[in-house]
Amino acid sequence: MPVEAAPTFEWSYVFLAVLIPVAILVYMLGNFRAKRLGSARNLEPQGRRMPKGAIRSDPQFSGFVGRALERGLLTPIAAADAQPIMIRGVITTADGNLGGAPGRECVWRNRSGAPRDAAVAAEIVVVSDATGRLTLENLDRAEVIAPEEKTGPRVAGSGLYIGDEIEVIGRFKPERFGSDPDPTRLVYGSMGGDGNLYVRVHSRSNLPAAAETPVPAAAEALSSPASPAQAPQETTE
C-alpha cells in the first residue's frame, strides 16, 4: 500500500497573515497623522505668508543686534552712513495702515507667538528723529518687540502705531530726497532693504479707542504702496 506524502507547509499563508494586519496598522497611523497635521495648519495665524524658510536668523546680524543693544549707541539719522546702525525715532506716517484712531493708526501687527512671516505691515513706514527722517522697508519681515495687547479672552497680539517712539537696528542705505528747506524734514535714507531689521518700542503714550475701519479699505490701502522716492504726506508729528 503506497504511503501518502505529508502535506507541505505553506509559508505564504503565514506571510499574508502577518502582512495584512501590519498594512492596516500603517494605514491607520498615517491617516491619523495626516488629520493631526491638517488640524495644526488650521490653527496657524493667517497673514502674509513668505516661502518656507525665507525668514531665517542671520547669525552675523543677530550678533550685531546684541552688541548694539548692549552699547545703546544711537546714530542721528542725518549723520548715518552706509553701515549697520541703531536709531531712535517716532513713527510719523506710512503709505497704508491697518486701521485705528486717527493719528495713531496701526502700521504692523502680528499675533502673539506667531512666526514673523505671519505679520502684516505697511510697505513703507517713515521714522523721524530730531535731525531728519528715514523709511523702513520690509517691516513685515522684521523682528519686532512690542507690548502685548489682549484682543479677546483667548486672543492676544502686538502692533506698531503712528506716534510710537521706536528703536531700529539695521543696515542704513543713504538715499536723500525731499526739497523742504528745513533739513529735519528731509529723508536721508532707508533701513530694512536687505531683509534684516530689528524694531523695539521704546515708549508709547496711551492708545485712544480705535474707530471701526472696514477691512476692505485697510486692505486696499496696503495693496497700493507709495514709491520711496515720494515721501508720504505727514499725518502727525
NORJOGI-V677272 format. One record per residue. RES is the residue in one letter. OMEGA is omega in degrees with one decimal (none if undefined). NEAR is the number of other C-alpha atoms within 8 Angstrom. Layout:
res-><RES | RES>
omega-><OMEGA | OMEGA>
near-><NEAR | NEAR>
//
This chain:
res-><M | P | V | E | A | A | P | T | F | E | W | S | Y | V | F | L | A | V | L | I | P | V | A | I | L | V | Y | M | L | G | N | F | R | A | K | R | L | G | S | A | R | N | L | E | P | Q | G | R | R | M | P | K | G | A | I | R | S | D | P | Q | F | S | G | F | V | G | R | A | L | E | R | G | L | L | T | P | I | A | A | A | D | A | Q | P | I | M | I | R | G | V | I | T | T | A | D | G | N | L | G | G | A | P | G | R | E | C | V | W | R | N | R | S | G | A | P | R | D | A | A | V | A | A | E | I | V | V | V | S | D | A | T | G | R | L | T | L | E | N | L | D | R | A | E | V | I | A | P | E | E | K | T | G | P | R | V | A | G | S | G | L | Y | I | G | D | E | I | E | V | I | G | R | F | K | P | E | R | F | G | S | D | P | D | P | T | R | L | V | Y | G | S | M | G | G | D | G | N | L | Y | V | R | V | H | S | R | S | N | L | P | A | A | A | E | T | P | V | P | A | A | A | E | A | L | S | S | P | A | S | P | A | Q | A | P | Q | E | T | T | E>
omega-><-177.3 | 179.8 | -179.8 | 178.4 | 179.1 | -179.6 | 178.6 | -178.6 | -177.7 | 178.5 | -178.8 | 178.1 | 178.0 | 179.7 | 178.7 | -179.7 | 178.6 | -174.3 | -175.6 | 178.1 | 178.8 | 179.4 | 178.5 | -179.9 | 178.9 | 179.0 | -178.5 | 179.2 | 178.4 | 178.8 | 179.1 | 179.6 | 179.2 | 178.9 | 179.5 | 178.7 | 178.1 | 178.6 | 179.9 | 179.0 | -179.4 | -179.3 | -179.9 | 175.4 | 180.0 | -179.4 | 178.0 | -174.8 | 175.1 | 176.6 | -178.1 | 179.1 | -177.4 | -179.3 | 178.5 | 179.8 | 175.7 | -176.5 | -179.4 | 179.3 | 178.3 | 177.2 | 178.4 | 178.7 | 179.8 | 179.7 | -179.7 | 178.7 | 179.4 | -179.4 | -178.1 | -177.8 | -177.9 | 178.0 | 174.1 | -176.0 | -175.9 | -178.7 | -174.7 | 175.4 | -179.7 | -179.5 | 175.4 | -178.5 | 173.6 | 179.5 | 173.6 | -179.5 | -177.3 | 173.8 | -175.1 | -179.0 | 179.1 | -179.2 | 178.3 | 178.8 | -178.7 | 179.2 | -179.8 | 179.7 | 179.5 | -178.8 | 177.3 | -178.1 | 179.0 | 179.5 | 176.8 | 178.6 | 174.1 | 177.4 | 179.3 | 178.9 | -179.8 | 177.3 | -177.7 | -176.8 | 174.9 | -178.0 | 174.1 | -175.9 | 171.5 | -178.5 | -177.6 | 178.5 | -178.0 | 178.1 | -175.6 | 169.0 | -175.4 | -175.6 | -177.2 | -175.2 | 170.8 | 178.2 | 174.7 | 177.8 | 179.1 | -179.8 | 179.7 | 178.8 | -173.5 | 167.8 | -173.3 | 175.1 | -176.5 | 179.9 | 177.9 | -179.9 | 176.8 | 178.8 | 179.7 | -178.3 | -177.8 | -176.0 | 177.0 | 178.8 | 177.2 | -177.4 | 171.6 | -173.5 | 171.8 | -176.0 | 176.4 | 169.9 | -172.7 | 170.2 | -176.3 | 176.3 | -180.0 | 178.9 | -178.3 | 176.3 | -179.7 | 180.0 | -172.2 | 173.6 | -175.0 | -177.5 | 180.0 | 178.6 | 176.9 | -176.6 | -179.1 | -179.4 | 178.4 | 174.6 | -173.8 | 179.2 | -175.9 | 174.8 | 177.5 | -178.4 | 179.7 | 177.8 | 178.5 | -177.1 | 176.7 | -177.4 | 179.0 | 178.3 | 178.9 | 177.6 | -179.1 | 171.6 | -178.0 | 179.5 | 174.4 | 178.2 | -177.2 | 173.2 | -179.4 | 178.0 | 179.7 | -179.4 | 179.8 | -179.0 | 178.9 | 179.6 | 179.9 | 179.5 | -178.8 | -177.2 | -179.1 | -177.2 | 176.3 | 178.0 | 178.1 | -178.9 | 177.5 | -176.3 | 178.5 | 178.4 | -178.4 | 177.3 | 179.3 | 178.9 | none>
near-><2 | 3 | 4 | 4 | 4 | 4 | 4 | 4 | 4 | 6 | 6 | 6 | 7 | 8 | 8 | 8 | 8 | 8 | 8 | 8 | 8 | 8 | 8 | 8 | 8 | 8 | 8 | 8 | 8 | 8 | 8 | 8 | 8 | 8 | 8 | 8 | 8 | 8 | 8 | 8 | 7 | 6 | 6 | 7 | 7 | 6 | 8 | 8 | 7 | 7 | 5 | 5 | 5 | 6 | 9 | 5 | 6 | 7 | 6 | 6 | 9 | 9 | 8 | 8 | 10 | 8 | 8 | 12 | 8 | 6 | 6 | 6 | 7 | 8 | 10 | 11 | 13 | 9 | 6 | 11 | 7 | 8 | 8 | 8 | 12 | 12 | 11 | 11 | 10 | 12 | 14 | 14 | 13 | 12 | 14 | 13 | 14 | 13 | 11 | 12 | 10 | 5 | 8 | 11 | 12 | 13 | 15 | 15 | 12 | 12 | 12 | 8 | 4 | 9 | 6 | 11 | 11 | 13 | 14 | 10 | 12 | 16 | 14 | 15 | 15 | 13 | 13 | 13 | 12 | 6 | 10 | 15 | 16 | 13 | 13 | 13 | 11 | 11 | 14 | 12 | 12 | 13 | 8 | 7 | 7 | 9 | 7 | 9 | 7 | 8 | 7 | 6 | 5 | 4 | 8 | 11 | 12 | 12 | 12 | 11 | 11 | 14 | 12 | 13 | 12 | 13 | 12 | 11 | 13 | 12 | 14 | 14 | 11 | 10 | 8 | 8 | 8 | 8 | 5 | 7 | 4 | 6 | 8 | 10 | 9 | 13 | 13 | 13 | 12 | 13 | 13 | 15 | 11 | 5 | 8 | 12 | 14 | 11 | 12 | 10 | 13 | 8 | 7 | 9 | 5 | 4 | 6 | 6 | 6 | 7 | 7 | 6 | 8 | 6 | 6 | 6 | 8 | 13 | 9 | 8 | 11 | 14 | 6 | 8 | 11 | 10 | 6 | 7 | 5 | 6 | 9 | 9 | 5 | 7 | 7 | 8 | 5>
//
